Every structure is written in structure tokens, then in C-alpha cells.
Amino acid sequence: MLPQFQLAVDVPRGGVLFALPALLAVGLLEGAEGLPLPPGYYGIDSLLMLIAFMALARLESVESLRTCAPGEWGKLLGLDRIPEVRTLREKIQLLSQGDQAEKWSADLCRRWMEAAPTEAGILYIDAHVRVYYGEQTKLPRHYIARQRLCQRATADYWVNAIDGQPFFRVTQAVDPGLIKVLEGEILPRLERDIPGQPSAEVLAAEPLRHRFTLVFDREGYSPELFKRLKVRRIACLSYRKYPGDDWSAEEFVDGTVELRSGERVRMPLAERGTLLGGVLWVREIRKLC
């Protein structure tokens, strides 16, 4: 059914419509016609908008819709009502079959990178643990720091732009660790999709040139990994896991550092060349504090 919007007063959660231009600008509905959804009362555009509005309204699960008035939510979509929970679950299950949803997500991510090639040149990789409260499968247990408990959970690896905006996410039911996920799933996709990478001729002519830069925390610390990334001409920034002795205060010099926000701050910094694990020389930079 085609949406038909009508004049209404006092619509609950109507504020989510202020985000509609932003959702369309990031391409939420672009290429969605290829998703595996048979013809029916609720079209793919209405379903995607409903799921986006649920996220904006802080509804954490499909079950949360049981406490919502279907007619009031239907007004936000230009329909007389939204699907009931069982119907919505069936639609989501249809969308998740095959690899069409994954291809649509990858195309969307690729368009984001092409629209912001500068931001795509420096990428932050961060891991988060997501607790699983269902009963359909027995997932491995992870330590949840915020709850100080071991619970069944999945590991999500987010790949974000330099300004913090997310590009894509890799979910691992059985978490092999950041290093294996990075080399096995994240890097092949980045090498294929990041726009504006230097050609093989440019890389051969400029030995210090790299394709792009990755930033990750101590979980990815590995001199062997750093060496393999260097061979692939990929730069990386990380914390040193075993820093050793403090450096003398005489080595530090006040410098001006420009933050991502454009703010300039003064920091006492020092730099050394460091041989990590006996396999790779790197630049080590420390801040005096």
C-alpha cells in the first residue's frame, strides 16, 4: 500500500519525523528494492522507516511494539497501522535470508565512503560486547565489564570514520579476537571498498606511502600484526601494551596539537624510534602527564 499522510494533531513520537531528511540523505531507502520481500500490504520502504523510527524512539526490540498503539505509529508512516509483532518478525526473517541484505548494507557503506573519502582514509576499529537474552542458542560467555558478570553475548567490531560516524559492523558469535577479525574480515573489505587508494605504481615509486590508516586499542597490539600491515602498505596507530620505563622529562617538548574538532591544545610530547618485539621499528610518541 502506498503511504498517504493526513493532517493530525498530537501524534505520539512525532518528533522522529524531524530525522526523516537525515535518514534519506544517508541513503536508507536507496537500493532497497532489491531486498527479498514479496509483495504485500507493507512495502520495503515502510518497513525500513519503521525500524529506523523504532531506533530513534529508543525501542530496543521488536517486542517493545506490543506496548505501542499501532494506529498512532501508522500515522508516522502514512498508513492506518503498523504491522503486529508477529508479522514484523516474519518480514525481518524474510529480509535476512540469503545475502541480499548483506549486499545492500555493503553498497550503502561503499556510498558513504565515496561521499567522504577523507574520513574513510583514517578508520577507527572498536570492539563491543552485546549481551544475548534469548533462548534459541547457547552462545559463549563473555565478561561484561559494565555489569562485572560473564554472560552469553556476541562481539561486535565497529569500523568508524575519523569523526566517529560508523561505516559498518562485523558480528562474531564466537569471538576469535580483534587480530583475526581484522585480518580475516575487515581488511579485505576495506582494501576493496575504500576510495582514492594509491595505485600499485604510486606505491612502488613512494616506499613510505600507505593505502589508509587504522586506529585500534591494545587488543590489537602485536608487532607481528604491525609487520604484516606494513607489507600490505597499511598504516596503524595503537597503544603500546608494555611501555617499560618512563622517559626522562628533558625529552619532552611543548607542541601544539590540532584536535578533530579544530581546537588547538598544548601538549608536552616526546618521540623515539622503538624496535617492537625484535621484528619492526616504529615511531613511539608519549605525552608527559
Rosetta silent file (secondary structure, phi, psi, omega in degrees, C-alpha in Angstrom):
SEQUENCE: MLPQFQLAVDVPRGGVLFALPALLAVGLLEGAEGLPLPPGYYGIDSLLMLIAFMALARLESVESLRTCAPGEWGKLLGLDRIPEVRTLREKIQLLSQGDQAEKWSADLCRRWMEAAPTEAGILYIDAHVRVYYGEQTKLPRHYIARQRLCQRATADYWVNAIDGQPFFRVTQAVDPGLIKVLEGEILPRLERDIPGQPSAEVLAAEPLRHRFTLVFDREGYSPELFKRLKVRRIACLSYRKYPGDDWSAEEFVDGTVELRSGERVRMPLAERGTLLGGVLWVREIRKLC
SCORE:     score description
SCORE:     0.000 S_00000001
   1 L     0.000  138.706  179.093    0.000    0.000    0.000 S_00000001
   2 L   -79.725  137.250  179.008    1.231    3.480   -0.852 S_00000001
   3 L   -63.748  141.693  176.300    1.646    5.838    2.129 S_00000001
   4 L  -135.628  109.874 -177.777   -0.917    8.644    2.419 S_00000001
   5 L   -89.464  139.781 -179.841   -0.210   11.325    5.005 S_00000001
   6 L  -129.737  159.499  178.739   -3.047   13.317    6.525 S_00000001
   7 L   -63.777  131.268 -179.197   -3.318   16.269    8.869 S_00000001
   8 L  -144.467  155.854 -179.020   -3.133   15.111   12.500 S_00000001
   9 L  -123.449  138.338  175.155   -2.809   16.696   15.927 S_00000001
  10 L    57.612   61.476  178.412   -0.857   15.427   18.936 S_00000001
  11 L   -90.378  119.546  178.717    0.823   12.416   17.325 S_00000001
  12 L   -59.359  137.902  179.029    2.866   10.400   19.861 S_00000001
  13 L    60.527   23.709  179.639    6.567   10.185   18.973 S_00000001
  14 H   -65.847  -15.958  179.626    6.001   12.523   16.037 S_00000001
  15 H   -63.968  -19.540  179.630    9.389   14.089   16.698 S_00000001
  16 H   -65.081  -20.619  179.439   11.102   11.226   14.878 S_00000001
  17 H   -67.508  -19.132  175.877    9.909   12.783   11.619 S_00000001
  18 H   -65.177  -23.510  179.803   12.475   15.552   12.126 S_00000001
  19 H   -86.481   -4.676 -176.385   15.120   12.906   11.366 S_00000001
  20 H   -58.348  -45.254  177.622   13.469   11.911    8.060 S_00000001
  21 H   -59.809  -37.199  179.865   15.644   14.219    5.868 S_00000001
  22 H   -68.414  -40.166  179.049   18.788   12.842    7.524 S_00000001
  23 H   -63.098  -39.973  178.298   17.673    9.240    7.015 S_00000001
  24 H   -70.609  -35.027 -178.820   17.028    9.899    3.337 S_00000001
  25 H   -66.136  -33.646  179.314   20.321   11.791    2.988 S_00000001
  26 L   -84.651    1.661  172.841   22.354    8.799    4.211 S_00000001
  27 L    85.275   30.937 -177.543   20.609    6.582    1.665 S_00000001
  28 L   -58.509  -36.548 -175.456   18.371    4.450    3.864 S_00000001
  29 L  -100.643    1.763 -178.822   15.957    3.729    1.003 S_00000001
  30 L   -77.657  128.713  178.452   18.480    3.596   -1.861 S_00000001
  31 L    75.866    4.192 -176.758   18.774    0.175   -3.431 S_00000001
  32 H   -71.562  -16.606 -177.980   16.220   -1.290   -1.028 S_00000001
  33 H   -66.001  -16.581  179.378   14.043   -2.545   -3.898 S_00000001
  34 H   -86.716   -2.027  179.732   16.461   -5.456   -4.321 S_00000001
  35 L   -73.275  146.426 -172.833   15.821   -6.854   -0.842 S_00000001
  36 L   -77.520   82.070  177.849   13.965  -10.210   -0.750 S_00000001
  37 L  -131.465  117.880 -179.296   10.469   -9.134    0.300 S_00000001
  38 L   -68.146  160.156  178.717    7.381  -10.451   -1.550 S_00000001
  39 L   -59.540  142.772 -179.821    4.541   -8.044   -2.433 S_00000001
  40 L  -171.596 -174.219 -177.919    2.232   -7.272    0.452 S_00000001
  41 L   -63.843  -38.991 -178.547    0.439   -4.582    2.417 S_00000001
  42 L  -101.850  117.155  179.068    3.689   -3.309    3.951 S_00000001
  43 L   -80.870  170.406 -177.137    6.332   -2.315    1.425 S_00000001
  44 H   -65.048  -36.422  179.486   10.068   -2.383    1.970 S_00000001
  45 H   -63.280  -43.473 -179.717   10.255    1.413    2.370 S_00000001
  46 H   -64.612  -38.537 -179.793    7.638    1.393    5.132 S_00000001
  47 H   -67.552  -43.319  179.658    9.407   -1.440    6.973 S_00000001
  48 H   -65.187  -39.247  178.469   12.805    0.242    6.818 S_00000001
  49 H   -67.049  -38.238  178.673   11.349    3.537    8.030 S_00000001
  50 H   -61.953  -46.331 -179.636    9.542    1.756   10.862 S_00000001
  51 H   -63.774  -38.334  177.919   12.757    0.057   12.040 S_00000001
  52 H   -66.910  -41.815  178.608   14.625    3.382   11.837 S_00000001
  53 H   -65.795  -35.712  176.545   11.904    5.184   13.805 S_00000001
  54 H   -61.540  -41.272  178.594   11.984    2.430   16.436 S_00000001
  55 H   -65.193  -41.762  179.111   15.709    3.012   16.899 S_00000001
  56 H   -65.711  -32.214  179.606   15.185    6.777   17.180 S_00000001
  57 L   -85.600    7.122  177.595   12.430    6.221   19.743 S_00000001
  58 L    63.801   33.223  172.124   14.794    4.005   21.807 S_00000001
  59 L   -87.862  114.852 -169.215   12.740    0.837   21.336 S_00000001
  60 L   -83.651  -12.709 -178.649   15.348   -1.862   21.877 S_00000001
  61 L  -151.772  164.804  177.048   13.445   -4.843   20.467 S_00000001
  62 H   -63.817  -34.067  179.908   10.507   -5.788   18.269 S_00000001
  63 H   -58.970  -25.389 -179.049    8.663   -6.932   21.401 S_00000001
  64 H   -62.473  -23.057 -179.525    8.594   -3.290   22.564 S_00000001
  65 H   -68.899  -15.561 -179.965    5.948   -2.578   19.915 S_00000001
  66 H   -63.677  -25.421 -179.765    3.405   -4.603   21.922 S_00000001
  67 H   -95.274    5.726 -177.912    3.003   -1.606   24.254 S_00000001
  68 L  -107.063  145.806  177.832    2.632    0.890   21.384 S_00000001
  69 L   -74.204  116.326 -176.131   -0.607    1.927   19.690 S_00000001
  70 H   -62.710  -33.416 -179.980   -0.383    0.564   16.109 S_00000001
  71 H   -69.483  -38.936  179.510   -2.645    3.281   14.712 S_00000001
  72 H   -66.638  -40.412  177.198   -0.602    6.133   16.178 S_00000001
  73 H   -69.130  -30.918  177.932    2.622    4.667   14.808 S_00000001
  74 H   -62.058  -31.570  178.522    0.913    4.139   11.470 S_00000001
  75 H   -62.072  -31.593  179.416    0.415    7.897   11.152 S_00000001
  76 H   -68.407  -24.124 -178.082    4.200    8.335   11.134 S_00000001
  77 H  -104.332   -0.253 -176.564    4.417    6.069    8.069 S_00000001
  78 L    75.884   23.552  179.540    1.338    7.328    6.232 S_00000001
  79 L  -120.913  167.269  179.616   -0.508    4.054    6.932 S_00000001
  80 L   -78.222  -18.152  179.306   -3.535    3.198    9.021 S_00000001
  81 L  -166.325  166.087  172.636   -1.449    0.967   11.282 S_00000001
  82 L   -99.634  162.729  179.889    1.934   -0.718   11.672 S_00000001
  83 L   -67.096  150.067  174.873    2.384   -4.499   11.470 S_00000001
  84 L   -71.004  167.787 -172.509    1.871   -6.525   14.610 S_00000001
  85 H   -57.943  -44.582 -178.636    4.898   -8.041   16.269 S_00000001
  86 H   -62.019  -43.023  179.573    4.486  -11.493   14.688 S_00000001
  87 H   -65.104  -42.215 -179.764    4.138  -10.034   11.203 S_00000001
  88 H   -64.074  -38.891  177.145    7.140   -7.762   11.667 S_00000001
  89 H   -61.815  -42.170  179.590    9.247  -10.707   12.837 S_00000001
  90 H   -63.698  -40.765  179.070    8.270  -12.671    9.726 S_00000001
  91 H   -64.697  -43.318 -179.906    9.182   -9.726    7.482 S_00000001
  92 H   -64.328  -38.114  178.007   12.562   -9.291    9.169 S_00000001
  93 H   -63.870  -39.315  176.734   13.235  -13.023    8.805 S_00000001
  94 H   -63.893  -40.811 -179.184   12.496  -12.798    5.069 S_00000001
  95 H   -66.162  -29.119 -175.763   14.834   -9.822    4.721 S_00000001
  96 L   -86.831   -4.468 -179.872   17.653  -11.679    6.465 S_00000001
  97 L   -75.848  146.312 -179.985   17.520  -14.715    4.171 S_00000001
  98 L    69.802 -158.132 -178.304   20.294  -15.140    1.627 S_00000001
  99 L  -116.616   11.717 -178.009   22.931  -12.476    1.129 S_00000001
 100 H   -65.548  -40.991  179.210   20.816   -9.669   -0.355 S_00000001
 101 H   -64.077  -39.470  178.161   20.633   -7.728    2.914 S_00000001
 102 H   -65.497  -40.096  177.924   24.388   -8.008    3.348 S_00000001
 103 H   -65.507  -40.225  178.591   24.973   -6.779   -0.206 S_00000001
 104 H   -62.979  -42.735  178.297   22.589   -3.853    0.351 S_00000001
 105 H   -63.528  -41.564  179.387   24.444   -2.922    3.540 S_00000001
 106 H   -65.263  -40.583  177.082   27.822   -3.158    1.768 S_00000001
 107 H   -63.415  -40.245  178.880   26.593   -0.949   -1.090 S_00000001
 108 H   -63.527  -43.966  177.928   25.312    1.593    1.420 S_00000001
 109 H   -62.524  -40.294 -179.718   28.669    1.608    3.226 S_00000001
 110 H   -64.024  -37.813  177.887   30.503    1.991   -0.074 S_00000001
 111 H   -67.191  -37.762  177.357   28.407    5.044   -0.948 S_00000001
 112 H   -62.234  -42.619 -179.571   29.174    6.584    2.447 S_00000001
 113 H   -66.290  -40.789  179.411   32.907    6.115    1.874 S_00000001
 114 H   -66.933  -30.061  178.352   32.752    7.571   -1.619 S_00000001
 115 H   -76.776  -20.163 -179.156   30.859   10.582   -0.266 S_00000001
 116 L  -137.405   68.819 -175.686   33.530   11.186    2.410 S_00000001
 117 L   -64.651  -30.481  178.878   36.879    9.915    1.058 S_00000001
 118 L   -66.077  -45.600  178.886   38.901   11.961    3.550 S_00000001
 119 H   -65.561  -30.026 -179.023   37.104   10.447    6.539 S_00000001
 120 H   -76.930   -8.915 -179.358   37.482    6.972    5.028 S_00000001
 121 H   -79.237  -20.712  177.546   41.278    7.339    4.932 S_00000001
 122 E  -129.297  116.722 -171.778   41.611    7.025    8.731 S_00000001
 123 E  -121.585  136.474  176.606   39.408    4.393   10.345 S_00000001
 124 E   -98.643  131.886  177.722   38.785    3.520   13.985 S_00000001
 125 E  -115.275  122.714 -175.221   38.144   -0.127   14.851 S_00000001
 126 E  -137.087  140.167 -178.604   36.465   -0.770   18.186 S_00000001
 127 E  -105.297  138.972  176.781   35.002   -3.906   19.746 S_00000001
 128 E  -133.949  144.071  178.565   31.835   -4.006   21.864 S_00000001
 129 E   -98.229  129.101 -179.016   30.176   -6.922   23.635 S_00000001
 130 E  -115.218  117.492 -176.385   26.404   -7.266   23.146 S_00000001
 131 E   -69.768  137.478  177.930   24.544   -9.391   25.680 S_00000001
 132 L  -104.930  119.733 -177.920   22.177  -12.020   24.249 S_00000001
 133 L  -102.513    1.465 -178.507   18.999  -12.509   26.310 S_00000001
 134 L   -79.082 -178.644 -177.695   17.295  -15.020   24.022 S_00000001
 135 L  -128.498   10.172 -175.551   16.979  -18.765   24.420 S_00000001
 136 L   -81.019  -18.539 -179.729   17.298  -20.020   20.838 S_00000001
 137 L  -150.641  159.370  178.795   21.018  -20.753   21.034 S_00000001
 138 L  -104.743   92.892  179.931   23.790  -21.183   23.597 S_00000001
 139 L   -79.497  157.325  175.129   26.369  -18.532   22.815 S_00000001
 140 L   -62.832  156.029  179.353   29.790  -18.443   24.513 S_00000001
 141 E   -89.388  140.839  176.867   30.071  -16.365   27.644 S_00000001
 142 E  -122.914  152.578  175.064   31.898  -13.032   27.645 S_00000001
 143 E   -80.146  122.817  179.504   32.974  -10.857   30.529 S_00000001
 144 E   -99.373  106.065 -172.955   30.714   -7.773   30.637 S_00000001
 145 L   -62.501  -40.768 -175.756   32.763   -5.028   32.295 S_00000001
 146 L   -68.119  -22.743  179.157   29.826   -2.705   32.989 S_00000001
 147 L  -107.973  -11.412 -178.817   27.982   -5.489   34.846 S_00000001
 148 L    56.711   42.481 -179.655   31.044   -7.356   36.164 S_00000001
 149 E  -137.990  158.781  170.678   29.482  -10.623   35.066 S_00000001
 150 E   -99.872  117.297 -177.887   30.097  -13.367   32.499 S_00000001
 151 E  -133.295  159.768  176.822   27.061  -13.598   30.221 S_00000001
 152 E   -68.328  129.079 -172.855   26.196  -15.070   26.849 S_00000001
 153 E  -159.261  166.430  171.794   26.974  -12.428   24.267 S_00000001
 154 E  -113.244  159.733  178.184   28.256  -11.662   20.796 S_00000001
 155 E  -106.692  126.785  177.623   31.190   -9.429   19.884 S_00000001
 156 E  -108.394  126.426  176.888   30.580   -6.510   17.521 S_00000001
 157 E  -107.066  111.880 -177.574   33.523   -4.920   15.723 S_00000001
 158 E   -94.540  136.259  174.140   32.659   -1.414   14.547 S_00000001
 159 E  -111.885  110.893 -172.788   34.570    0.320   11.762 S_00000001
 160 E  -115.157  156.000  175.299   34.091    4.067   12.160 S_00000001
 161 L   -73.853  172.793 -177.582   35.200    7.177   10.299 S_00000001
 162 L   -63.485  -25.735  178.883   37.665    9.634   11.810 S_00000001
 163 L   -93.009    7.500  176.205   34.764   11.757   13.089 S_00000001
 164 L    94.955   -7.876  179.921   33.113    8.761   14.789 S_00000001
 165 L   -73.213  134.751 -176.295   30.416    8.039   12.204 S_00000001
 166 E   -76.709  141.885  172.707   30.001    4.280   11.645 S_00000001
 167 E   -99.120  -53.614  177.633   30.698    2.656    8.278 S_00000001
 168 E  -158.911  172.967 -176.727   29.934   -0.987    9.039 S_00000001
 169 E  -135.251  140.190  175.368   29.916   -3.647   11.736 S_00000001
 170 E  -115.220  122.607 -177.968   31.211   -7.211   11.870 S_00000001
 171 E  -104.210  133.947  179.332   29.452   -9.511   14.359 S_00000001
 172 E  -123.189  116.102  175.822   31.133  -12.594   15.781 S_00000001
 173 L   -69.448  -43.362  172.947   29.092  -15.163   17.712 S_00000001
 174 L  -108.814  109.223 -169.641   32.317  -16.962   18.655 S_00000001
 175 L   -81.623  113.385  177.544   34.874  -14.192   19.135 S_00000001
 176 L   -86.346   -4.432 -178.337   38.358  -15.084   17.814 S_00000001
 177 L   105.312  158.251 -174.815   39.794  -11.713   18.844 S_00000001
 178 H   -60.491  -40.688 -174.261   40.454   -8.404   17.115 S_00000001
 179 H   -62.741  -47.210 -179.000   43.566   -9.523   15.233 S_00000001
 180 H   -68.006  -39.568  178.292   41.901  -12.458   13.472 S_00000001
 181 H   -66.335  -38.874 -179.764   38.722  -10.495   12.698 S_00000001
 182 H   -61.816  -50.293 -176.802   40.791   -7.594   11.396 S_00000001
 183 H   -77.056  -31.690 -174.746   42.868   -9.694    9.006 S_00000001
 184 H   -84.098  -33.336 -172.804   40.162  -12.186    8.087 S_00000001
 185 H  -126.082  -38.405 -173.640   37.110   -9.973    7.509 S_00000001
 186 H   -79.213  -49.753 -176.102   37.742   -6.256    7.933 S_00000001
 187 H   -60.814  -46.413  178.531   40.910   -5.696    5.895 S_00000001
 188 H   -57.050  -36.961  179.929   39.758   -7.479    2.697 S_00000001
 189 H   -71.394  -39.889  179.401   36.616   -5.357    2.685 S_00000001
 190 H   -67.285  -42.090  179.274   38.493   -2.107    3.316 S_00000001
 191 H   -62.280  -29.562 -179.961   41.074   -2.823    0.619 S_00000001
 192 H   -82.999  -36.112 -166.905   38.224   -3.389   -1.819 S_00000001
 193 H  -104.142  -25.240 -176.248   35.885   -0.536   -0.857 S_00000001
 194 L   -65.754  126.319 -178.558   37.920    2.454    0.382 S_00000001
 195 L   -80.608  159.799  172.943   38.014    5.052   -2.412 S_00000001
 196 L    72.985   20.252  178.175   41.072    7.008   -3.525 S_00000001
 197 L   -72.243  143.828  178.853   43.704    4.410   -2.632 S_00000001
 198 L   -64.325  147.706 -179.222   47.092    4.917   -4.350 S_00000001
 199 L   -74.122  169.326  178.495   47.779    2.667   -7.322 S_00000001
 200 H   -62.145  -35.545  178.422   50.419   -0.059   -7.383 S_00000001
 201 H   -64.950  -41.835  179.779   52.666    2.221   -9.477 S_00000001
 202 H   -66.620  -41.756  179.115   52.425    5.024   -6.894 S_00000001
 203 H   -64.100  -36.665  178.984   53.133    2.631   -4.022 S_00000001
 204 H   -69.593  -34.051 -178.146   56.177    1.264   -5.851 S_00000001
 205 H   -80.435  -24.222 -177.917   57.522    4.756   -6.521 S_00000001
 206 L  -122.883   96.043 -174.782   56.937    6.015   -2.946 S_00000001
 207 L   -61.970  -24.990 -177.934   58.151    3.456   -0.367 S_00000001
 208 L   -95.090    2.498  179.737   56.671    5.386    2.589 S_00000001
 209 L   -77.991  142.338  177.587   53.222    5.806    1.043 S_00000001
 210 L  -125.885  162.660 -177.455   50.355    3.820    2.586 S_00000001
 211 L   -75.058  -50.737  178.996   46.848    2.928    1.436 S_00000001
 212 L  -161.079  177.401 -176.026   44.963    4.046    4.555 S_00000001
 213 E  -121.916  136.047  175.281   45.362    4.191    8.344 S_00000001
 214 E  -111.530  141.929  178.158   43.778    2.023   11.036 S_00000001
 215 E  -124.806  125.779  178.960   43.410    3.039   14.678 S_00000001
 216 L  -149.490  168.553 -174.471   42.690    0.449   17.380 S_00000001
 217 L   -89.930 -166.233 -173.150   43.287   -0.160   21.074 S_00000001
 218 H   -64.695  -18.394  179.133   45.602   -2.516   22.959 S_00000001
 219 H   -61.849  -27.662  179.589   43.581   -5.587   21.956 S_00000001
 220 H   -94.633    8.223 -178.608   45.189   -5.324   18.530 S_00000001
 221 L   -67.717  119.683  178.093   48.724   -4.849   19.852 S_00000001
 222 L  -166.442  111.843  176.871   51.018   -7.285   18.044 S_00000001
 223 H   -56.390  -34.715  178.207   54.416   -6.499   16.492 S_00000001
 224 H   -65.509  -40.022  176.957   53.848   -9.379   14.061 S_00000001
 225 H   -63.764  -44.591  179.773   50.496   -7.844   13.013 S_00000001
 226 H   -58.714  -38.591  179.678   52.131   -4.426   12.548 S_00000001
 227 H   -67.255  -41.132  178.792   54.749   -6.016   10.316 S_00000001
 228 H   -66.178  -36.868  176.878   52.108   -7.757    8.200 S_00000001
 229 H   -65.206  -37.553  179.018   50.181   -4.488    7.857 S_00000001
 230 H   -63.470  -38.567  177.812   53.343   -2.734    6.703 S_00000001
 231 H   -62.745  -35.248  179.760   53.799   -5.348    3.985 S_00000001
 232 L   -84.911    4.787  179.025   50.238   -4.610    2.830 S_00000001
 233 L    61.094   45.668  176.962   51.061   -0.869    2.912 S_00000001
 234 L  -121.459  124.078  179.348   48.545   -0.115    5.643 S_00000001
 235 E   -82.896  156.262  178.460   49.484    2.284    8.449 S_00000001
 236 E  -146.420  150.992  175.565   48.271    1.766   12.009 S_00000001
 237 E  -126.499  132.952  179.817   48.086    3.658   15.292 S_00000001
 238 L  -157.591  172.905  174.773   47.747    1.909   18.621 S_00000001
 239 L   -85.190  148.667  173.504   48.794    1.963   22.269 S_00000001
 240 L   -81.375  128.330 -173.155   51.967    0.219   23.347 S_00000001
 241 L   -75.482  -35.591 -179.582   50.977   -2.713   25.520 S_00000001
 242 L  -123.884   85.075 -171.018   54.204   -2.955   27.519 S_00000001
 243 L   -69.934  -23.234 -179.975   55.584    0.611   27.728 S_00000001
 244 L    77.420 -150.268 -175.393   58.519   -0.163   30.040 S_00000001
 245 L   -72.373  156.002  175.070   60.353    2.559   31.944 S_00000001
 246 L   -68.913  149.951  174.206   59.338    6.208   31.971 S_00000001
 247 L   -85.143  153.851 -179.971   61.186    8.575   29.694 S_00000001
 248 L   -68.638  146.001 -177.365   63.119   11.462   31.220 S_00000001
 249 H   -63.896  -22.775 -178.640   61.254   14.762   31.455 S_00000001
 250 H   -68.105  -19.789 -179.529   64.047   16.509   29.499 S_00000001
 251 H   -75.974  -18.515 -172.527   62.964   14.672   26.319 S_00000001
 252 L   -87.420  137.712 -179.651   59.515   16.283   26.270 S_00000001
 253 E  -128.131  135.574  177.768   58.881   19.457   24.311 S_00000001
 254 E   -65.403  130.027  177.461   55.703   21.532   24.306 S_00000001
 255 E  -135.421  159.560  178.408   53.909   21.249   20.991 S_00000001
 256 E   -98.931  125.370 -178.694   50.617   22.394   19.520 S_00000001
 257 E  -117.594  129.142  177.785   48.212   19.637   18.529 S_00000001
 258 E   -93.253  120.518  179.259   45.069   20.266   16.483 S_00000001
 259 L   -78.300  169.281 -178.988   42.156   18.085   17.570 S_00000001
 260 L   -60.719  -31.308  179.796   39.494   16.726   15.233 S_00000001
 261 L   -73.253   -7.819 -176.022   37.128   19.500   16.390 S_00000001
 262 L    96.077  -11.301  178.636   39.625   22.112   15.200 S_00000001
 263 L   -69.908  140.288  177.778   40.612   23.079   18.743 S_00000001
 264 E  -106.459  129.464 -179.102   44.357   23.580   19.301 S_00000001
 265 E  -128.315  154.525  178.113   45.863   22.388   22.568 S_00000001
 266 E   -96.610  131.117  179.900   49.366   22.422   24.020 S_00000001
 267 E  -136.942  138.068  171.007   50.914   19.069   24.962 S_00000001
 268 E   -80.817  112.897 -173.235   54.382   18.058   26.204 S_00000001
 269 E  -123.286  152.978  174.418   55.408   15.354   23.709 S_00000001
 270 E  -141.017  153.777 -177.752   58.450   13.190   23.030 S_00000001
 271 E  -138.252  140.780  175.084   59.276   10.757   20.237 S_00000001
 272 E  -138.280  157.828  166.231   61.633    7.820   19.850 S_00000001
 273 E   -87.502  131.588 -173.859   62.303    5.088   17.381 S_00000001
 274 E  -129.132  134.100  175.155   61.411    1.770   19.016 S_00000001
 275 E   -92.914  109.013 -177.373   62.142   -1.817   17.992 S_00000001
 276 E   -89.087  122.550  174.364   58.994   -3.808   18.869 S_00000001
 277 L    59.148   15.064 -179.239   59.465   -7.493   19.617 S_00000001
 278 L    71.554   14.067 -175.555   62.691   -7.505   17.649 S_00000001
 279 L  -121.841  -20.874 -172.822   60.719   -7.523   14.376 S_00000001
 280 E  -154.619  131.203  173.024   59.741   -3.943   13.480 S_00000001
 281 E   -85.676  133.847 -179.580   60.947   -0.401   14.037 S_00000001
 282 E  -135.639  167.956  171.246   58.142    2.059   14.793 S_00000001
 283 E   -90.395  124.906  176.934   57.637    5.624   15.951 S_00000001
 284 E  -112.734  123.506 -177.794   56.686    5.767   19.622 S_00000001
 285 E  -118.182  132.490  179.167   55.166    9.029   20.851 S_00000001
 286 E  -126.191  150.445  176.127   54.463    9.767   24.514 S_00000001
 287 E  -110.548  132.831 -179.555   52.689   12.562   26.312 S_00000001
 288 L   -79.544  123.802  179.677   54.016   13.757   29.672 S_00000001
 289 L  -150.711    0.000    0.000   51.334   13.619   32.350 S_00000001
